[in-house]
Amino acid sequence: MEDKTLQQDDQQFVEFIVDADIYRTTVNKKYSRRKPYEPLNPKMITAFMPGTIQDVYVKPGQEVKSDTILCILEAMKMKNKLFPPFKGIVKTINVEPGQLVPKNFVIIELE
């Protein structure tokens, strides 16, 4: 999918191509002011919802595999085990047991 922005009179248009078909649409202010998409950094283990850190099972410098439990995040009466997405080494731990964390808070950073 390819797109380009056009300005005509007082309106802003976006023209994009899907499967060799050209589409043209108007763009509202909310769309034009939105933040660009940032892919998640797999080295940052973040809280996917607000909650409380129940236990931390790793230490900085420790080598972890994808089946190693890093910590438990309790949210909405559920205990969620957080696992690393790949084999790596724990760089930093930014939480302690009992700490409340907001959504998207970086809990553990991997190398």
C-alpha positions as CSV (number, residue, x, y, z in Angstrom):
1,M,0.0,0.0,0.0
2,E,1.4,3.4,-1.0
3,D,0.0,6.8,-0.1
4,K,0.6,10.4,-0.8
5,T,-1.0,13.6,0.5
6,L,-2.5,16.2,-1.8
7,Q,-3.8,19.7,-1.1
8,Q,-6.7,21.1,-3.1
9,D,-8.6,24.3,-2.3
10,D,-9.1,24.2,1.4
11,Q,-9.2,20.4,1.8
12,Q,-6.4,17.9,2.3
13,F,-6.7,14.6,0.5
14,V,-4.8,11.3,0.7
15,E,-4.4,9.2,-2.4
16,F,-3.4,5.6,-1.8
17,I,-3.0,2.6,-4.0
18,V,-4.2,-0.9,-3.1
19,D,-3.8,-3.7,-5.7
20,A,-3.3,-1.3,-8.6
21,D,-6.5,0.6,-7.7
22,I,-6.2,4.3,-6.8
23,Y,-8.3,5.6,-3.9
24,R,-8.7,9.2,-2.8
25,T,-10.2,10.3,0.5
26,T,-10.4,13.4,2.6
27,V,-8.4,13.7,5.9
28,N,-9.8,15.2,9.1
29,K,-7.7,17.2,11.6
30,K,-7.6,14.3,14.1
31,Y,-6.0,12.0,11.4
32,S,-3.4,14.6,10.3
33,R,-2.3,15.3,13.9
34,R,-2.0,11.7,15.1
35,K,1.3,10.4,16.3
36,P,3.1,8.2,13.9
37,Y,3.1,4.5,14.6
38,E,6.0,3.2,16.7
39,P,6.6,-0.5,16.8
40,L,7.0,-2.0,20.2
41,N,10.6,-2.5,21.3
42,P,10.9,-6.3,22.1
43,K,13.8,-5.5,24.6
44,M,11.4,-3.6,26.8
45,I,9.0,-5.7,28.9
46,T,6.1,-3.4,29.7
47,A,2.8,-3.6,31.7
48,F,0.0,-4.3,29.2
49,M,-2.5,-3.0,31.8
50,P,-2.3,-1.2,35.1
51,G,-1.6,-3.5,38.1
52,T,0.6,-4.5,41.0
53,I,3.9,-6.4,40.7
54,Q,3.5,-9.5,42.9
55,D,6.9,-11.2,42.5
56,V,10.1,-10.6,40.5
57,Y,11.9,-13.8,39.7
58,V,15.0,-12.5,37.9
59,K,18.0,-10.3,38.8
60,P,20.1,-7.9,36.6
61,G,22.7,-9.8,34.6
62,Q,20.8,-13.1,34.7
63,E,20.4,-15.0,31.5
64,V,16.8,-15.8,30.6
65,K,15.1,-18.0,28.0
66,S,11.7,-17.5,26.4
67,D,10.1,-19.9,29.0
68,T,11.6,-18.1,32.0
69,I,9.0,-16.3,34.2
70,L,10.3,-12.8,34.7
71,C,7.6,-11.5,37.1
72,I,3.9,-11.7,38.0
73,L,1.7,-8.7,37.3
74,E,-1.6,-8.9,39.2
75,A,-4.4,-6.9,37.4
76,M,-8.1,-7.2,37.8
77,K,-7.7,-10.2,40.2
78,M,-5.7,-12.1,37.6
79,K,-2.1,-13.1,38.1
80,N,-0.3,-12.7,34.7
81,K,3.1,-14.3,34.2
82,L,5.4,-12.2,32.1
83,F,7.9,-14.0,29.8
84,P,10.7,-12.6,27.6
85,P,10.0,-12.8,23.8
86,F,13.5,-14.2,23.2
87,K,16.7,-15.5,24.9
88,G,18.6,-12.7,26.5
89,I,20.2,-11.1,29.6
90,V,18.3,-8.9,32.1
91,K,19.7,-5.4,31.8
92,T,17.6,-3.5,34.4
93,I,14.6,-4.1,36.6
94,N,12.5,-1.0,37.3
95,V,10.0,-2.5,39.8
96,E,9.8,-4.1,43.3
97,P,7.2,-6.5,44.6
98,G,4.1,-4.7,45.7
99,Q,4.7,-1.7,43.4
100,L,1.7,-0.3,41.4
101,V,2.5,0.2,37.7
102,P,0.5,2.1,35.1
103,K,-0.2,0.8,31.6
104,N,2.9,0.7,29.3
105,F,5.4,1.1,32.2
106,V,8.7,-0.5,31.4
107,I,9.1,-3.3,34.0
108,I,12.2,-5.0,32.8
109,E,14.7,-4.2,30.1
110,L,16.6,-6.9,28.3
111,E,19.9,-6.9,26.3
